[in-house]
Amino acid sequence: MNTSRIAVIGLGYVGLPLAIELSKKYAVLGYDINQSRIDELKRGEDHTKEAEPEELSLSIGRGIVFSSNRTELENVSVYIVTVPTPIDGNNTPDLRPLISASKMIGETMKKGAVVIYESTTYPGCTEEDCVPVLEKESGLVFNTDFFCGYSPERINPGDRINTLTKIKKVTSGSTPESARFIDDLYKSIIDAGTHLAPSIKVAEASKAIENAQRDLNISFVNELALIFDRVGIDTNDVLEAAATKWNFLRYSPGLVGGHCISVDPYYLSHKAEQLGYHPAVILSGRRVNNAMPLFVANKIVKLLIDKGNPIKGSRALILGVTFKENCPDIRNSKVAQIAKELTGFGIETDVHDPWAHPEQVKKEFGLTLNGAWPKPEYYDAVLLAVAHREFLSIDVRKLLRNQSAGIVYDIKSVLNRDAVDGRL
């Protein structure tokens, strides 16, 4: 086992920052099947905005290689897999990118290779699903001719404080020797240090429960929001009061999207059901969080009706479509569902987001973004869905064509309370 050349497979939000950091100490190949992504990176550009142009340029100067050519993978000693692990329309894990990457690696790796998976999955996936593919394609024997490890990614898109090197890294390996090798590799670049898990399955499970726990905590306050809306009190007022107790955990209601929190619980529940156990608590949290876009859309319609607005032909503006603020990532955003519901009611709905890429939004959700800044005095309803910094300093009510009849709904509870007619 050696670090003569490291390949990072998949150059998205996780892979690119990792490849750049590794390139400071090692010879690195950044591989992606998307040629346009490779061309972009070679120009020193990154549409995910996870890499600053200067650091990307420096990594290129250090000799990092960006390529979509599979032959480049033949002279690699360590492979790190950071491909997507999505779910399909039935909320079932879609392992196709992971299996495809494993097949490709198996076709190129040599004796002594180490394959490390960072993609989020369920406990057992590395050894039960990926290793057989590696063995079949390479003809090599696991834990004799090659070794594996799992080190779950902890990238938080758009976060400029909790970056790769500042977050403790969980590591693991298929043998004691490979585990130490993998742990040392990550220790060499992670300032926050590492935690060596006792097995690959433990490391896989740790990632799954990190996000399942957050999903459940958010689902609890979302359910509170559904209850308190019926009671007629403000959920945030209740949370502020409860938070005065020292051991109360403060979470806020909201839409749960993104590549982790809204996906990982399904990986964990999938494994549980394979083993004959139905994870009632985990899936109940998913049901609550998945219901929130419909609740928000219906609430906006009710508020319009309460103020005497005809629903058909009303105009609504949604501010933000990405899954979180100050980030272009639209993966599993729930905002598109709100837009679809409002349109279904006959409301003319515009969506504006200065961070999202219009072509990606169109491809993923079929939505055409309102490119220009929204017209003032034009809308009957304005929904702040994402707290981008560009939205925090504007007078949202100036976008309403009728101050007394128009409504402003604040999902994120960041606007001046006097300016809103409702909030989650």
TORLO-17085 format. One line per field, with one value per residue (C-alpha): residue number from 1; x, y, z; residue in one letter. Coordinates in steps of 0.1 Angstrom, whole numbers, plus 5000, padded with zeros to 4 digits. Example, Ala and Ser with C-alpha at 12.3 -4.5 7.8 and 13.67 -1.06 7.14 Angstrom:
BEGIN
i	1, 2
px	5123, 5137
py	4955, 4989
pz	5078, 5071
aa	a, s
This chain:
BEGIN
i	1, 2, 3, 4, 5, 6, 7, 8, 9, 10, 11, 12, 13, 14, 15, 16, 17, 18, 19, 20, 21, 22, 23, 24, 25, 26, 27, 28, 29, 30, 31, 32, 33, 34, 35, 36, 37, 38, 39, 40, 41, 42, 43, 44, 45, 46, 47, 48, 49, 50, 51, 52, 53, 54, 55, 56, 57, 58, 59, 60, 61, 62, 63, 64, 65, 66, 67, 68, 69, 70, 71, 72, 73, 74, 75, 76, 77, 78, 79, 80, 81, 82, 83, 84, 85, 86, 87, 88, 89, 90, 91, 92, 93, 94, 95, 96, 97, 98, 99, 100, 101, 102, 103, 104, 105, 106, 107, 108, 109, 110, 111, 112, 113, 114, 115, 116, 117, 118, 119, 120, 121, 122, 123, 124, 125, 126, 127, 128, 129, 130, 131, 132, 133, 134, 135, 136, 137, 138, 139, 140, 141, 142, 143, 144, 145, 146, 147, 148, 149, 150, 151, 152, 153, 154, 155, 156, 157, 158, 159, 160, 161, 162, 163, 164, 165, 166, 167, 168, 169, 170, 171, 172, 173, 174, 175, 176, 177, 178, 179, 180, 181, 182, 183, 184, 185, 186, 187, 188, 189, 190, 191, 192, 193, 194, 195, 196, 197, 198, 199, 200, 201, 202, 203, 204, 205, 206, 207, 208, 209, 210, 211, 212, 213, 214, 215, 216, 217, 218, 219, 220, 221, 222, 223, 224, 225, 226, 227, 228, 229, 230, 231, 232, 233, 234, 235, 236, 237, 238, 239, 240, 241, 242, 243, 244, 245, 246, 247, 248, 249, 250, 251, 252, 253, 254, 255, 256, 257, 258, 259, 260, 261, 262, 263, 264, 265, 266, 267, 268, 269, 270, 271, 272, 273, 274, 275, 276, 277, 278, 279, 280, 281, 282, 283, 284, 285, 286, 287, 288, 289, 290, 291, 292, 293, 294, 295, 296, 297, 298, 299, 300, 301, 302, 303, 304, 305, 306, 307, 308, 309, 310, 311, 312, 313, 314, 315, 316, 317, 318, 319, 320, 321, 322, 323, 324, 325, 326, 327, 328, 329, 330, 331, 332, 333, 334, 335, 336, 337, 338, 339, 340, 341, 342, 343, 344, 345, 346, 347, 348, 349, 350, 351, 352, 353, 354, 355, 356, 357, 358, 359, 360, 361, 362, 363, 364, 365, 366, 367, 368, 369, 370, 371, 372, 373, 374, 375, 376, 377, 378, 379, 380, 381, 382, 383, 384, 385, 386, 387, 388, 389, 390, 391, 392, 393, 394, 395, 396, 397, 398, 399, 400, 401, 402, 403, 404, 405, 406, 407, 408, 409, 410, 411, 412, 413, 414, 415, 416, 417, 418, 419, 420, 421, 422, 423, 424
px	5000, 5014, 5002, 5022, 4991, 4956, 4925, 4894, 4864, 4836, 4843, 4812, 4806, 4825, 4852, 4866, 4875, 4890, 4911, 4923, 4934, 4951, 4970, 4989, 5008, 5002, 5000, 4963, 4941, 4906, 4883, 4848, 4827, 4812, 4836, 4820, 4828, 4864, 4866, 4852, 4877, 4906, 4895, 4898, 4860, 4837, 4799, 4794, 4813, 4830, 4864, 4876, 4891, 4925, 4928, 4916, 4943, 4969, 4960, 4964, 4998, 5008, 5001, 4966, 4952, 4915, 4904, 4875, 4899, 4897, 4932, 4945, 4932, 4956, 4986, 4968, 4976, 4946, 4911, 4887, 4851, 4829, 4801, 4764, 4742, 4707, 4673, 4648, 4612, 4602, 4627, 4649, 4687, 4701, 4735, 4742, 4768, 4786, 4785, 4796, 4826, 4835, 4834, 4856, 4881, 4881, 4890, 4921, 4935, 4966, 4978, 4982, 4955, 4934, 4898, 4882, 4845, 4831, 4797, 4769, 4753, 4740, 4761, 4774, 4773, 4810, 4818, 4786, 4779, 4811, 4838, 4823, 4823, 4860, 4869, 4850, 4864, 4900, 4904, 4921, 4914, 4900, 4922, 4950, 4956, 4936, 4920, 4891, 4880, 4851, 4854, 4821, 4820, 4810, 4809, 4783, 4777, 4780, 4796, 4828, 4835, 4831, 4852, 4868, 4899, 4881, 4857, 4869, 4870, 4857, 4879, 4880, 4897, 4891, 4922, 4940, 4969, 4947, 4927, 4959, 4971, 4937, 4936, 4972, 4963, 4934, 4953, 4978, 4952, 4925, 4934, 4906, 4919, 4904, 4883, 4893, 4861, 4865, 4850, 4838, 4802, 4805, 4818, 4790, 4764, 4778, 4771, 4736, 4726, 4741, 4716, 4687, 4690, 4688, 4659, 4640, 4647, 4634, 4604, 4595, 4594, 4577, 4550, 4548, 4543, 4514, 4498, 4504, 4490, 4457, 4460, 4466, 4499, 4534, 4557, 4588, 4573, 4568, 4604, 4619, 4600, 4610, 4646, 4650, 4655, 4691, 4687, 4662, 4675, 4666, 4656, 4636, 4608, 4614, 4618, 4641, 4660, 4696, 4718, 4720, 4692, 4664, 4681, 4702, 4673, 4661, 4694, 4692, 4656, 4664, 4690, 4667, 4639, 4663, 4669, 4632, 4628, 4604, 4620, 4588, 4603, 4628, 4601, 4575, 4600, 4604, 4566, 4562, 4591, 4578, 4544, 4557, 4557, 4520, 4512, 4530, 4512, 4478, 4487, 4495, 4462, 4442, 4459, 4450, 4414, 4413, 4423, 4397, 4419, 4405, 4429, 4428, 4448, 4466, 4504, 4529, 4566, 4589, 4622, 4648, 4648, 4681, 4679, 4698, 4709, 4739, 4746, 4738, 4729, 4694, 4695, 4662, 4650, 4613, 4606, 4597, 4568, 4554, 4556, 4538, 4511, 4505, 4503, 4478, 4456, 4456, 4481, 4507, 4539, 4574, 4605, 4636, 4670, 4703, 4723, 4707, 4718, 4687, 4695, 4699, 4666, 4648, 4663, 4656, 4623, 4609, 4609, 4619, 4636, 4626, 4660, 4654, 4649, 4611, 4589, 4577, 4540, 4533, 4525, 4496, 4518, 4555, 4571, 4606, 4617, 4655, 4673, 4699, 4718, 4704, 4668, 4675, 4679, 4650, 4616, 4596, 4562, 4571, 4568, 4530, 4506, 4481, 4495, 4463, 4453, 4487, 4505, 4541, 4550, 4584, 4594, 4628, 4616, 4643, 4622, 4609, 4579, 4558, 4564, 4550, 4515, 4526, 4556, 4564
py	5000, 5034, 5069, 5072, 5084, 5090, 5092, 5109, 5095, 5120, 5158, 5172, 5190, 5162, 5151, 5184, 5199, 5165, 5163, 5199, 5193, 5160, 5177, 5198, 5166, 5139, 5133, 5135, 5125, 5141, 5119, 5125, 5109, 5144, 5159, 5193, 5192, 5184, 5212, 5236, 5227, 5229, 5265, 5271, 5274, 5256, 5259, 5244, 5273, 5249, 5258, 5293, 5302, 5309, 5276, 5258, 5276, 5267, 5230, 5230, 5247, 5219, 5194, 5180, 5162, 5165, 5139, 5118, 5093, 5059, 5050, 5076, 5053, 5025, 5040, 5047, 5032, 5047, 5052, 5074, 5071, 5102, 5096, 5104, 5078, 5090, 5074, 5065, 5074, 5048, 5061, 5030, 5034, 5038, 5022, 5024, 5052, 5034, 5000, 5017, 5034, 5000, 4983, 5009, 5007, 4969, 4970, 4992, 4985, 4966, 4945, 4964, 4989, 5006, 5016, 5040, 5049, 5082, 5081, 5078, 5043, 5017, 4995, 4965, 4981, 4984, 4948, 4932, 4952, 4969, 4944, 4916, 4939, 4949, 4912, 4902, 4929, 4928, 4891, 4900, 4887, 4910, 4916, 4897, 4916, 4948, 4965, 4987, 5014, 5037, 5073, 5091, 5125, 5154, 5182, 5209, 5227, 5265, 5264, 5285, 5278, 5240, 5230, 5197, 5201, 5215, 5185, 5154, 5125, 5090, 5063, 5026, 4998, 4961, 4949, 4964, 4974, 4990, 5008, 5024, 5033, 5050, 5068, 5081, 5093, 5114, 5125, 5141, 5165, 5169, 5195, 5184, 5149, 5115, 5088, 5053, 5032, 4995, 4983, 4995, 4988, 5009, 5038, 5034, 5033, 5064, 5085, 5071, 5080, 5115, 5126, 5104, 5120, 5155, 5144, 5132, 5163, 5185, 5163, 5167, 5205, 5203, 5183, 5209, 5235, 5215, 5213, 5249, 5261, 5245, 5259, 5294, 5301, 5308, 5278, 5300, 5317, 5283, 5272, 5304, 5299, 5262, 5270, 5289, 5254, 5244, 5210, 5218, 5211, 5240, 5230, 5250, 5239, 5239, 5221, 5192, 5187, 5182, 5152, 5140, 5146, 5138, 5107, 5090, 5078, 5057, 5040, 5030, 5019, 4999, 4979, 4974, 4961, 4937, 4923, 4920, 4951, 4979, 5012, 5030, 5060, 5068, 5065, 5085, 5114, 5111, 5112, 5144, 5162, 5151, 5166, 5201, 5215, 5206, 5222, 5254, 5257, 5251, 5277, 5303, 5296, 5299, 5332, 5346, 5335, 5350, 5384, 5381, 5373, 5352, 5322, 5316, 5342, 5354, 5359, 5343, 5348, 5322, 5336, 5307, 5272, 5258, 5234, 5258, 5294, 5309, 5278, 5267, 5231, 5222, 5185, 5172, 5208, 5208, 5243, 5229, 5210, 5242, 5258, 5229, 5229, 5267, 5264, 5235, 5259, 5283, 5307, 5322, 5313, 5328, 5315, 5337, 5325, 5343, 5313, 5285, 5276, 5281, 5252, 5228, 5239, 5235, 5200, 5188, 5203, 5217, 5252, 5283, 5307, 5344, 5357, 5395, 5409, 5406, 5434, 5456, 5459, 5429, 5399, 5388, 5365, 5363, 5333, 5335, 5298, 5302, 5327, 5338, 5369, 5388, 5385, 5396, 5433, 5439, 5452, 5422, 5439, 5463, 5433, 5432, 5449, 5454, 5459, 5452, 5421, 5407, 5382, 5375, 5340, 5334, 5297, 5306, 5330, 5355, 5385, 5413, 5398, 5429, 5424, 5389, 5374, 5339, 5318, 5282
pz	5000, 4990, 4980, 4948, 4929, 4943, 4921, 4933, 4914, 4910, 4912, 4927, 4960, 4978, 4954, 4942, 4976, 4986, 4954, 4958, 4995, 4986, 4958, 4983, 4994, 4968, 4931, 4923, 4894, 4896, 4875, 4863, 4836, 4827, 4801, 4805, 4842, 4834, 4808, 4834, 4860, 4836, 4829, 4866, 4871, 4895, 4892, 4926, 4942, 4966, 4953, 4951, 4917, 4934, 4951, 4920, 4900, 4926, 4925, 4888, 4892, 4917, 4889, 4897, 4866, 4857, 4832, 4819, 4803, 4819, 4809, 4834, 4862, 4854, 4872, 4905, 4939, 4959, 4946, 4965, 4954, 4958, 4934, 4941, 4959, 4952, 4956, 4929, 4925, 4951, 4977, 4971, 4971, 4936, 4936, 4899, 4901, 4930, 4911, 4879, 4896, 4913, 4879, 4863, 4892, 4890, 4854, 4860, 4895, 4902, 4931, 4963, 4954, 4981, 4973, 4997, 4995, 5007, 4991, 5017, 5018, 5043, 5065, 5046, 5011, 5007, 5014, 5002, 4970, 4959, 4968, 4947, 4917, 4923, 4926, 4895, 4872, 4885, 4891, 4923, 4958, 4985, 5015, 4998, 4965, 4973, 5003, 5009, 5034, 5041, 5052, 5050, 5035, 5058, 5033, 5041, 5007, 5010, 5044, 5045, 5082, 5086, 5056, 5047, 5069, 5099, 5103, 5121, 5096, 5104, 5088, 5085, 5066, 5057, 5076, 5106, 5083, 5057, 5084, 5097, 5062, 5054, 5088, 5083, 5048, 5060, 5091, 5067, 5054, 5080, 5107, 5129, 5131, 5125, 5143, 5134, 5135, 5144, 5111, 5077, 5087, 5118, 5096, 5071, 5099, 5115, 5084, 5080, 5115, 5115, 5090, 5101, 5135, 5120, 5098, 5128, 5149, 5121, 5115, 5152, 5149, 5115, 5132, 5159, 5132, 5118, 5152, 5163, 5130, 5140, 5175, 5161, 5177, 5162, 5163, 5167, 5197, 5213, 5204, 5219, 5251, 5253, 5245, 5278, 5294, 5294, 5279, 5252, 5217, 5194, 5158, 5134, 5111, 5073, 5041, 5041, 5009, 4998, 4991, 5027, 5052, 5028, 5013, 5039, 5061, 5031, 5029, 5066, 5063, 5032, 5051, 5081, 5059, 5042, 5076, 5084, 5106, 5097, 5110, 5120, 5137, 5108, 5081, 5101, 5102, 5064, 5059, 5080, 5062, 5028, 5036, 5043, 5007, 5004, 5037, 5027, 4994, 5010, 5037, 5011, 4993, 5026, 5034, 5000, 5004, 5039, 5024, 4997, 4967, 4938, 4936, 4898, 4881, 4913, 4910, 4934, 4936, 4953, 4964, 4962, 4948, 4960, 4990, 5013, 5014, 4996, 4977, 4941, 4950, 4940, 4948, 4962, 4967, 4979, 4966, 4932, 4948, 4962, 4928, 4912, 4939, 4935, 4897, 4901, 4920, 4890, 4905, 4881, 4899, 4893, 4909, 4914, 4926, 4919, 4930, 4911, 4875, 4853, 4830, 4859, 4874, 4840, 4836, 4871, 4879, 4846, 4861, 4842, 4866, 4866, 4855, 4861, 4896, 4904, 4894, 4923, 4930, 4908, 4930, 4953, 4973, 4980, 4996, 5010, 5006, 5008, 5030, 5004, 5016, 4986, 5000, 5036, 5029, 5006, 5015, 5004, 5007, 4979, 4956, 4964, 4941, 4969, 5004, 5023, 5002, 4994, 5016, 5025, 5038, 5054, 5056, 5071, 5098, 5089, 5077, 5100, 5117, 5110, 5073, 5071, 5071, 5080, 5087, 5092
aa	m, n, t, s, r, i, a, v, i, g, l, g, y, v, g, l, p, l, a, i, e, l, s, k, k, y, a, v, l, g, y, d, i, n, q, s, r, i, d, e, l, k, r, g, e, d, h, t, k, e, a, e, p, e, e, l, s, l, s, i, g, r, g, i, v, f, s, s, n, r, t, e, l, e, n, v, s, v, y, i, v, t, v, p, t, p, i, d, g, n, n, t, p, d, l, r, p, l, i, s, a, s, k, m, i, g, e, t, m, k, k, g, a, v, v, i, y, e, s, t, t, y, p, g, c, t, e, e, d, c, v, p, v, l, e, k, e, s, g, l, v, f, n, t, d, f, f, c, g, y, s, p, e, r, i, n, p, g, d, r, i, n, t, l, t, k, i, k, k, v, t, s, g, s, t, p, e, s, a, r, f, i, d, d, l, y, k, s, i, i, d, a, g, t, h, l, a, p, s, i, k, v, a, e, a, s, k, a, i, e, n, a, q, r, d, l, n, i, s, f, v, n, e, l, a, l, i, f, d, r, v, g, i, d, t, n, d, v, l, e, a, a, a, t, k, w, n, f, l, r, y, s, p, g, l, v, g, g, h, c, i, s, v, d, p, y, y, l, s, h, k, a, e, q, l, g, y, h, p, a, v, i, l, s, g, r, r, v, n, n, a, m, p, l, f, v, a, n, k, i, v, k, l, l, i, d, k, g, n, p, i, k, g, s, r, a, l, i, l, g, v, t, f, k, e, n, c, p, d, i, r, n, s, k, v, a, q, i, a, k, e, l, t, g, f, g, i, e, t, d, v, h, d, p, w, a, h, p, e, q, v, k, k, e, f, g, l, t, l, n, g, a, w, p, k, p, e, y, y, d, a, v, l, l, a, v, a, h, r, e, f, l, s, i, d, v, r, k, l, l, r, n, q, s, a, g, i, v, y, d, i, k, s, v, l, n, r, d, a, v, d, g, r, l
